[in-house]
């Protein structure tokens, strides 16, 4: 018997700032992460393979990120 579909548990980055800022939310799903616009949670969701998401996040981590004061 197949497993029931998993409900996405969405989260925002700690770097998102205030609720009025534009940001994305990510949900870790069995086949890879889903991404959505936090201002349009009912809107379209993008799906990424685990390999594509790993490449994307590693490219961000490898850049010098600004620090919070």
Buried (B, 14 or more C-beta within 10 A) or exposed (E): EEEEEEEBEBEBEEEBEEEEEEBBBBBBBEEBBBBBBBEEEEEEBEEBEEEEBEEEEEEEEEEEEEEEE
